[in-house]
Amino acid sequence: MTTTPEPDSDAIRLHHALATIWDTKPGLGRLAAVNHTVLGRRFMIAAFTFFAIGGVLSMLIRIQLATAESAFLGPDIYNQVFTMHGTVMMFLFAIPMFEGFAIYLLPKLLGARDLAFPRLTAFGFYCYIFGGSILIIALLFGAAPDSGWFMYTPLSSSTYTPGINADVWLLGITFVEISAMSAAVEITVSILKLRAPGMSLTRMPIFAWYLLVVALMMLVGFPPMILASVLLELERAFDLPFFDPLRGGDSLLWQHLFWLFGHPEVYIIFLPAAGAISTMLPVFAQTRLVGYGAIVVAAIAVGFLSFGLWVHHMFTVGIPHLALAFFSAASALVAIPTAVQIFAWLATLSQGRPRFDVPMLYMIGFFVVFVMGGLTGVMLAMVPFDWQAHDTHFVVAHLHYVLVGGFVFPMLAAAYYWLPHITGKFPVHHLSVPAFWLIFVGFHITFFMMHLTGLRGMPRRVHSYPDGVGWEWLNFLSSVGGFIMTIGFALVVVDIILQVRFGKAHGRDPWKAGTLEWATATPPPSYAFASLPQIDRRADGLEPAKIGPELAAGKGYLGFTRNGWMETLAVDMTTGKPDHIVLLPNSTFLPLYTAIATGAFVLCLLFKLYWISLVPLAGVLVLLLAWTVPCGFREDHGPLPIGNGLDLPIHYEVDRPPSWWAMVFALVGNGTLYTSLLFGVLFLWLVAPGWPPPAVAEPGLVLPLAAVLLAAAAPLLARSGIAAAQRSGSAFMPHVLAAAAQLGACLILVWLMATAIPDPTTHAYLAASFVVLGYCALHTGLGVIFAGFGAWRQHAGYVSARRTLDLRIGKLWHDYTALSVLAGVGLVLLLPLLIGFNIPSGEQP
Amino acid sequence: MKSPATETVRRFPILWLVAGFGLWSLTFLTLYMVLTLGCAFSWHMTDHAFGLSLQRIVLVTLALLACIANIGMIRLYRRSELHERRDTIGVAADRLNIVALFCIIFTFGPVVALSPCH
């Protein structure tokens, strides 16, 4: 006889059944983890570790600058230290911390069991760890990047940085950016498709809106920098002179591409923190968020406007007044939607009955610090002021007020708010309060002084300054403040350890929040929800303490297990109506192996073993193909029950499942990179010195036209194959022909690269033509694989009239490739004609 | 018969949220590119009607076209199903289109006065 009530025993049985399927295996099996809760935690721990490393580097900087003419660090080491401080904080702490946060939280906020692509999460994590490790190991060996976190050319070009220092940055950061791009695709698709039934866009928690905007910004913002890194590495490795003004290149091209990423990056860091504030603040104000709609408008406006500011980092390079006005206006404008958010938060506080707790303390710190940083930002947006303060410590003060205020304080608030969720424990010691005051006071002592040193003319990035210029006491105070702040952060670490070790257990929803993540058990189980909820109102006004037990008892959707499948639901992206069942992949070592192979490829490039690098590159390709092995079925399933009387098909049998959307968004990112490349070529034509080139490409007309036609034939053939499959369930030949068409186009493009372009090391125009054709060749080459894969899936029985997903994803690639080849070949044909025009003035816009 | 663009927007009304600022972004890139092109080819040195340079005429025309397109977009949106729903997204899309118009005027207004290539 059992004394346990029936519903509980049902809940426990369901828990065990789900845990068997979803749990990460112990021991080495941990390396095969693909679960969002596990990987989100790992991301955050790793990011915090890098934050500590970046913090130690900042201490070294402050020791060096504490006194005039200090001999603590020599200039070479100092250059590495300040470069790595910025690099670590921006690339290895801020972005990954947000990614980890989003990975951990998003499915739980949205009422899903995991993100859309768990293996991609794992792959991104390992790329991040390996890329970050390359940078840190280089630092330990004294070979770290030393050209500043912005890596301006020509300082970072091989003439002035002949060692591998700059290569470490270019390759290591590009490796890490794989993680960011994969996270961007994953977050975008997960938010748009993997929500609880009933959660329409208008009912989404505000945090999801912010993360959606940020993920889309990353998709468009990161590719220009990835392109810049690739071009600079090509210049350093193969002498293709994109940034060399003596051979038709221009160092300003680097600045444009870098800041096209670099400025949106600031908002990419700030907006997730703003999302956290918008989620936490109403909980402590004990009211609903005021101006939900206005905040959505503001977040989207910030997302766009932040892309119109990049030249405000380049106000002093000699740009015409009119262009300066565009960027200055956009820089000032962005303050308005930011202020809308601030006022909405203040209105929320004034409308509610605020209760003060630790997260609230850190949020107040955010308000003070961030608003001060925002005000100096508006000052710097004004061109005349910027000309005075440019490259001084005033800018250092501003950026720290914005980034620490806009990210670190909110993240600390978020840490204290969600730690009870992650650990299942509430703090019993309150070191967090003295820690806050140490950080807050230490921060102002450190960085407020930099406004003053900056206004007194102290330049950035100098390892030493002379005695008697009036900067000494301010710098000394800055250094003292830095150490006070560090003690505060150390206390936070101690406090978190104490909470994890000695905290007291709590029930569901300890803060009395209204968001879904608090409906899970804490710490959360691997499957997040035993069954998925139906949402009937805005998802920040729910009752998690009431919903949670019902979901745990399996009273929602998918409250059962089936065939050992890891199932979650996808919805219509606008209405939230349940659309299909998504089957997620089980734990696997493949992401780890693929990241290792990618890392080996990067290391081969770093040590200039170019021919050997083809081996790990082939390994990456094979491993990625191996990812597809467990995917798909050889038979149709039709609609399957999901509970509550509803039947839905599985994602292989629907029109637009998450993987289809993932390809769309991946191509958006890819297209941004390509567009940046094409615009870059035109920029060089118009602006760079050293034009016209000594020789032009002579591809003729026949071969380029043949390449375009073959590339255009592939999508048409793919379409006919899909149509045939949808009619009869079988169409092998069109995909074989599509592969042949892509192969033909690829061979022609490679032939043109080899024969039609004179030595590409002699001029940026020739190098650019070479790279554009190379991009097209690469895409047609991958098109061969996509088409061949389609043919194989067809042959192996994975395709039927209902199951054409693999083919349709391939078609997207073929469409994109056809357009790319048309644009690329068109540009290569057009450029000799453009060069024929005489550019009379050569003025520098 | 509806155009493919109209049909896409009907299927994915979320696109209305980015329409206005999408236009702002496109205008930004176009104006900056045309400015660069004009400066390289000395369009600002040529005199045309009313003493205006070719550079000024082209830039002002493009900025005006962007304003007109944005206003047209606002009118088109107000006839759409999403606008009629008047839910959060519907209102947000309307506001975003209006804010984008303000941003176009504010950001590109200087084309009427500032020296283009100095």
Interface residues (C-beta under 8 A of the other chain):
Chain A: L201 T202 Y292 G293 A294 V296 V297 I300 A301 G303 F304 L305 F307 G308 P320 H321 L322 A323 A325 F326 A329 A330 L333 P337 M573 T574 F679 L682 F683 L686 V687 F837 I839 P840 S841 G842 E843 Q844 P845
Chain B: F12 P13 I14 L17 V18 F21 G22 W24 S25 F28 L31 Y32 M33 L35 T36 L37 C39 A40 F41 S42 M45 L59 D87 T88 I89 V91 A92 R95 L96 V99 A100 C103 F106 T107 F108 G109 P110 V111 L114 S115 P116 C117 H118
